[in-house]
Amino acid sequence: MKKVVVLGAGYGGLKTVVELQKKLRGEVAITLVDQNSYHYEATDLHEVASGNLPASKILFPIADVLDPKMTTFIQDHVDKVDIEKKTVELAKHEPLSYDYCVFALGFVSETFGIKGAEENSLPMANVDQAEAIRDHITAQMKDYRQTKDENNLKIIICGAGFSGIELAGAVADGRKRYAELAGVRPDQIKIEIVDASKRLLPMFDDKLADYGVNLLKKLDVNITTEALIQEIQPGVVLYKGAGDEDGAPLHKISGNTIIWTTGVSGSPIVAESGLQARRGRVMDSAHLTAPDHDEVYMVGDDAAVMPPDGKRPYPTTAQIALSMANYVAKDIAARVKGTSRPGAYTYKSLGTVASVGNTRAFGVAMGHSTKGYPASVVKKMIMNKSLLETGGVKELLAKGRFDLYH
Ligand SMILES: Cc1cc2nc3c(=O)[nH]c(=O)nc-3n(C[C@H](O)[C@H](O)[C@H](O)COP(=O)(O)OP(=O)(O)OC[C@H]3O[C@@H](n4cnc5c(N)ncnc54)[C@H](O)[C@@H]3O)c2cc1C
C-alpha cells in the first residue's frame, strides 16, 4: 500500500488528509505529523494575542477529524526531509519513509535581519506566541498600577500588513479591558502602528485602503507611515523617516509592548531539507510539486504559485492553502488509482476581507467590495467556511463565529 506522509496539520495539511480520507478509503496509509496535538485557525491569532478570544476558541484536537483506520497521527517536530532517501526525520521518533510527501509546515515570523527585532519584539506566528503577547500586555497593564510609567500603556505594532492591521483592530477592541487592569481611562492606552510604506494595504484599491486606515484612526490608533525601522531596542523602535539624510538621528517611538508583524516566510525546514526556496517558499510545478521531485508536494505558505500573468506569486493565505490541498488530494488519488492526473493547478481568489475588531471589517468578497458591520459578518462567514473545510460540522458548531448580532 502506498504511503503518504503529510507534514503540518494547518489549513493545507489537515485539508489534504481530510480529502485523502474521502477519496482513497482503504487504499493508502497516511501519516500526519504536527508538533501540536491541535489544529489552530492561524487567521484568528490576533484575537488570542489581544486577549479577545481564548486560544481554546480557535483550535480543535487533530484527532477529531482523523480516520484511525487510514491515518496515523504523530505529534513531533519535523527536523528535516531527506528528499533523496524519501524519508522524514523527526525529533523524537524513528524516520518515516514515504511514496508521497506533502509539505505544509506553514509560516514563521520574518525579521528581515533588523537589529534587535528577534530579541526585543514579540512575533505572532503561532498559538504560543499569540498567548505570549496577551500575557505580556496583561503584565504591562498590571505593572502600571505600581510604576505609573506611561510606556506600560503603549502597544506598538511594527508592520501594517494584513495581520498588523487586524491585530491593531483587535487590540483597540481590548482597550477597555486593558484600562481596567491598569486602573486608567481607555483613552490612556496608546496604540501605534509603524510601517515603511507610504500607501498601506496594497491588496485593496485606494478607496478601500483609505477606508481601512480611517477606521483605525477613528479607533484612535496612531499610524506612522514611511518609517524604515532600523533597530528595536528594549522598549524602543528606531526608524528612519522618508526624507531623512543618511546618518541623520533616528526617530524613536517608545512603548513596553512591541509586536512584530512586518511579514512572514515559509518554514525553515524547507531550506533545511535542501529544497530551492525564496523566503522558505518553493516555486511549485503545475502539479504543486517541488521542481525535480514529483513525489514532494508543497502547499500553503511553503509554496509559491505564479498566476497566469507571471508577475508575482499569489499572496500566501489560508484560502489558497485550502485550495491547494484540494488539488493535491485529487492529484495523489489519481496517481494511486492509476487514472489520469488533473490538469495544471489554477486558483481563483474569492476575495479578501480584513477585520478591524469584532464588528468592523472591509474588503472584497466574490467581486464586491464590502465595508463596516456587514463586512464583519462576511468575514465571520469566511472563517466559518474554512473551519468547516478542515474540521467538519462538529468543529464548526463548537468553534464557529456566530456572534453576528450586536
Ligand atoms: C493574524 C493573521 C491573520 C490572517 N488572516 C488571514 C485571512 O483573513 N485570510 C486568509 O486567507 N489568510 C489569512 N492569514 C494567513 C493564513 O493564516 C496563512 O496563509 C495560513 O495559515 C497558511 O496555511 P498553511 O497550511 O500553509 O500553514 P499553517 O496553517 O500555519 O499550519 C502549519 C502547521 O505546521 C505545524 N508545524 C510547523 N512547523 C512544524 C515542525 N517543524 N514540525 C511539526 N509541525 C510543524 C504547525 O504547528 C501548524 O499546525 C492570516 C495570518 C495571520 C497571522
The ligand as an ORCA input file, in Angstrom:
! r2SCAN-3c Opt
* xyz 0 1
  C      -3.112     37.404     12.097
  C      -3.269     36.691     10.785
  C      -4.427     36.882     10.055
  C      -4.607     36.218      8.837
  N      -5.771     36.421      8.148
  C      -5.993     35.729      7.024
  C      -7.251     35.855      6.344
  O      -8.110     36.629      6.764
  N      -7.465     35.105      5.243
  C      -6.536     34.216      4.770
  O      -6.820     33.505      3.790
  N      -5.313     34.087      5.368
  C      -5.016     34.826      6.474
  N      -3.814     34.691      7.117
  C      -2.772     33.828      6.512
  C      -3.004     32.362      6.849
  O      -3.157     32.201      8.241
  C      -1.841     31.501      6.350
  O      -1.613     31.780      4.986
  C      -2.188     30.025      6.528
  O      -2.265     29.718      7.909
  C      -1.173     29.100      5.848
  O      -1.642     27.786      5.953
  P      -0.624     26.562      5.975
  O      -1.431     25.322      5.888
  O       0.465     26.781      4.993
  O       0.094     26.634      7.409
  P      -0.458     26.793      8.888
  O      -1.909     26.980      8.926
  O       0.426     27.824      9.519
  O      -0.102     25.373      9.537
  C       1.214     24.917      9.703
  C       1.206     23.740     10.664
  O       2.520     23.174     10.697
  C       2.905     22.889     12.041
  N       4.359     22.958     12.095
  C       5.147     23.999     11.737
  N       6.442     23.658     11.825
  C       6.495     22.372     12.262
  C       7.551     21.437     12.501
  N       8.824     21.760     12.292
  N       7.230     20.209     12.910
  C       5.936     19.841     13.104
  N       4.888     20.669     12.860
  C       5.166     21.918     12.443
  C       2.201     23.975     12.856
  O       2.016     23.540     14.201
  C       0.869     24.134     12.103
  O      -0.118     23.254     12.606
  C      -3.593     35.350      8.336
  C      -2.436     35.143      9.086
  C      -2.258     35.814     10.296
  C      -1.003     35.573     11.102
*
